[in-house]
């Protein structure tokens, strides 16, 4: 297990745009280790997703996945998303109290489209396209924002709906 340091808000790398992953990078030992490290880091921090910029790697790579024993409707399947592209396909939004491994101990209310079309490449170079709805759509948007230097705090519904976890009364869906 190799857990990497997660960058925190204020680190200038979190505000940069990531580079596209070239297909030649996929089969390398370094790439495979990076993916393992990203999953290890995400799980160690009890997250449901992690983008490469959060550990200082400026590449368009995201890993997601809920605890495999989680059988709730909000369970996010384990996936590796390389060079993901997201297009909202509805005006309907879901509001969630989002948290972020790069903004520890805090939460803010964000509204995002609840149905998206997503294209990505997996770790074997296979292309995928899928319509994603609900909680998973929100998670993917949150994580893919990192690839463009955007944090959830940039999307707050109101700055009055942002604060420390232990100081707020949260009602409604919570995104971890």
N, C-alpha and C positions, 0 to 999 in steps of 0.2 A: 504494500500500500504506500502510495506516495501522495501526500497531501501538500498542495501548494498554497502559498500565501494569497489570500484574496485581497485585492486592492480595495480601498475605501474611498467614498466620495471625497473629492478634493484632489485626488491623484489625477494629474493631467492626462494620463493614458486612457482613463475612462471616458474622456471627452473627444477622443480621436475616432476617425472612421477606419474600420478594419479593411484589410486587403483580402481579395478573392483567393481562395485555395485553388491551386492548379492541380489537375488530376494526377500529375506525376508525383505529387507529394503524398498521395494516399497510402501507398504500399510501404513507405519507409518505416524503419524502426522508430524514428523520432516521432512520426505522426501517431503510430499505434500507442507509444508511451504517453503522448500528450492526451489522447482520448482516455486511456486508463486513469491517468492522473486527474483529468477533469471529473470523471465519475467519482473517483475516490474523494476528491475535494468537495464536490457537491454533497455527497452522502455524509461525509464527516461534519459538514456544516448544517446538516438537516435541511438542505434545500431541495427544491423540485426542479431546478434548472440552473445552468451555469453557462455563461458565454466566455469564450477564450479571452477577450479583453479584461475580464475580471481577474485573471491571473497573469496579466501583462503580456499576453500573446495577441498580437494585432492581426488576427486571421478570422475569417467569417466561419466560425465553428461554434455550435451550441450543442450541449447535451441536456436532455430532460429525462425525467422519470420519477414517479412516486415510489414509495416503499412498496416492494413487490407483494407484501402481505396486506396492503391497503385494498379493500374491496369496495370502497365508496364510489359513488357516481363521478366524483371529481378526480378519480385516479388518472394520472397522466402516464401513458405507456412509455417505456424506455426507448429513446431514439437518439440518433446522432444526426444532426442537421448541418450540412456543409453548404455554404453559399445560399442560405435560404432567402426566398423572396416571398413577401406577403402582400396580398391585395384584399382589403376589406370588400365583402360582397353584400353588406347590409348596412342600413343606417341605424339599426337597432344596436344598443350598447348594453353591456353589463357593467355594473359598478362593483368594485372590490376594494377592500383594504389591502393594498399591496405592501409587501415588505421586500427587502433585497439584501442579499449577502454582502453587497458593497455599501449598504446604508444600514448597518447593524443597529438593532434595538429600536428602530423607528418604523412607522407605518403611515401611509397616506391613502386617501380615497381617490381612485382613478377610474374613469369610465373609458371602456374600449369596445370596439365592434365585437359582437359575440359570434360572428360567422366570417371566416376568412378563406381565401384560396391560397394555398401555400405550395411553392415549388422548392425542392431542395435535392441535394445529392447525398447519398449515404456514404459510409466509409469504404465501400467497395466500388464507388464510382457510378452506381445506378441512380438514374433520375427518378424522382417521385413528384406527383402532383396530387393534392388531396384537398377536399373541403373539410374544414375543421370548425367545430362549434363549441360554444360554452366555455367551461373552465380551461380546457386545453388551448383554445384559441387565445385566451387572455395570457396564459403562460408563455405561449410561443411569441406573442407580440412583445411581452415584457423582455424576454431574453434576446430577441432579435433587435430590439431597440439598442441594446448594448453594442451591437456591431456598427451602429451609426453614431456612437458617442452620446446616446440619449439615456437618461436615467428616469425612473418613474416619477421622481420629484419634479421633473420638467412637465409632467402631464397631470399634475394634481388638479382636481376639480376646484379646489379652493385651498389656499394656504391655511385656512382655519380648520381644515380636515387633515392635518399632518402633525405628528408628534411622536413622543416616546411611547413604546408599547405599554409600559407600566403606568402611564399617566392618562391613558385614554380609555373611554368606554366605547368599545367597538360593537357595532350592530351590523349585521349583514355578512355577506361572504368575505372570507379572509384568504388572501393568496400568500403562500409562504414560498 
